Amino acid sequence: MRITGAGHLLFASTLIALGLLGLIQGDFTALWQPVPQDFPLRAPLAYLCAIICLAGGAGLLHERVDILAAQLLSATFLLWILFLKLPAILRAPTSTDAWENCAETAVIASAALVLLGRLAVARIFYGMGMVIFGLAHFAYLKETASLVPAWLPAPTVWAGFTGAAYVAAGLSILSGVQARLAAMLSAVQMGLFTLLVWIPIIASPGPKTAFQWSETMLSWVLTLAGWVMADSYRAARASRTEFFAAGL
């Protein structure tokens, strides 16, 4: 099943931009971080990831090679999870950071898997990622509450609510119960987090830290991954409608 909605186009375009940024900086962008400074062949690997990002994003925009591009991106993200993210979890199984970093890559990988047509696997990755995001909100409740815009009352309540919403969305997608609605709402929630938290930080006067830029970019990519996931349910529903209409 091919997805050609706005989420697909923005996801591909963002991959191209991050690929170019990686080539310019000569380092891993937020998509791949964190990568230890002493990681073997770190510099060549950073350039390789940038090239894959650029080529994969560009390929997703061309009908003749879009499946090949989705295969390249899916394989790369899955290998990244296998060789970088999972070992970090095994070294520190109680580390929330390790689990959350793995979940971020899993959610991004889910978008590539959707565009490849591997919907069942994509939804498992996405659903598990949402659950981990929610649990991380509770593990870092104080830190999450500090990011809530000042004009919103009861920041701790908002932090807990968004954490619970992520967990509920993840369980819904994994179980298939109201999964389409859950995918849509989780994408909206990540988009609002980008818009209300990170964009104002980046737009505010004064110098910005590498962490702030990285989190803003990552939040944007995760939002687009959620958009692609939500589009997959819309497209599947449209396909079923066309099938039954043709049968009539």
Residue pairs with C-beta under 8 A, 6 or more apart in sequence:
1 117
1 119
1 232
1 235
1 236
1 239
2 66
2 115
2 117
2 235
3 114
3 115
3 228
3 231
3 232
3 235
5 227
5 228
5 231
5 234
5 235
6 227
6 231
7 187
7 224
7 227
7 228
7 230
7 231
8 60
8 115
8 228
8 231
9 61
10 224
10 227
11 57
11 60
11 111
11 115
11 221
11 224
11 225
11 227
11 228
12 57
12 58
12 60
12 61
13 57
13 61
14 57
14 220
14 221
14 224
15 53
15 54
15 56
15 57
15 60
15 73
16 53
16 54
16 57
16 58
17 57
18 29
18 30
18 31
18 50
18 53
18 57
18 217
18 221
19 50
19 51
19 52
19 53
19 54
19 55
19 56
19 57
20 50
20 54
21 29
21 50
22 28
22 29
22 46
22 47
22 49
22 50
22 53
22 54
23 47
23 50
23 51
23 54
26 43
26 46
26 47
27 46
28 35
28 46
28 49
29 50
29 53
29 214
29 217
30 213
30 214
30 215
30 217
30 218
30 221
31 49
31 53
31 108
31 217
31 218
31 221
32 46
32 49
32 80
33 214
34 101
35 42
35 45
35 46
35 84
36 42
39 45
49 76
52 72
52 73
52 76
55 69
55 72
56 69
56 70
56 72
56 73
56 76
56 112
57 69
58 69
59 65
59 66
59 68
59 69
59 70
59 72
60 66
60 69
60 70
60 73
60 115
62 69
66 115
67 116
67 117
70 112
70 113
70 115
70 116
70 117
71 116
73 109
73 112
73 115
74 109
74 112
74 113
74 116
74 118
77 105
77 108
77 109
77 112
78 109
80 105
81 102
81 105
81 106
81 109
85 98
85 101
85 102
85 105
86 102
88 95
88 98
88 101
88 102
89 95
89 98
89 99
89 102
91 98
92 98
96 135
96 136
96 139
96 140
99 132
99 135
99 136
100 132
100 133
100 136
102 132
103 128
103 129
103 132
103 133
103 136
104 129
104 218
104 222
106 125
106 126
106 128
106 129
107 125
107 126
107 129
107 130
107 133
107 222
107 225
107 226
108 221
108 222
108 225
109 122
109 125
110 122
110 123
110 125
110 126
110 129
110 225
110 228
110 229
111 122
111 224
111 225
111 228
111 229
113 119
113 121
113 122
113 125
114 122
114 228
114 229
114 231
114 232
115 228
119 232
119 236
122 229
122 232
123 173
123 174
123 179
123 229
123 232
124 174
126 170
126 173
126 183
126 225
126 226
126 229
127 169
127 170
127 171
127 172
127 173
127 174
128 170
128 174
129 170
130 166
130 167
130 169
130 170
130 173
130 182
130 186
131 166
131 167
131 170
131 171
131 174
132 170
133 163
133 166
133 170
134 162
134 163
134 164
134 165
134 166
134 167
134 168
134 169
134 170
135 163
135 167
136 163
137 144
137 159
137 160
137 162
137 163
137 166
138 160
138 163
141 156
141 159
141 160
141 163
142 156
144 159
144 162
144 163
145 155
145 156
145 158
145 159
146 155
147 159
147 197
148 155
148 158
148 159
148 197
149 196
149 197
149 200
152 158
162 189
162 193
165 185
165 186
165 189
166 186
166 189
168 182
169 182
169 183
169 185
169 186
169 189
170 182
170 186
172 178
172 179
172 181
172 182
173 179
173 182
173 183
173 186
173 229
179 233
180 230
180 233
180 234
180 237
183 226
183 229
183 230
183 232
183 233
184 230
184 233
186 226
186 229
186 230
187 223
187 226
187 227
187 229
187 230
190 219
190 222
190 223
190 226
191 223
191 226
191 227
193 219
193 223
194 216
194 219
194 220
194 223
197 219
198 212
198 215
198 216
198 219
198 220
199 216
201 208
201 212
201 216
202 208
202 212
202 213
202 216
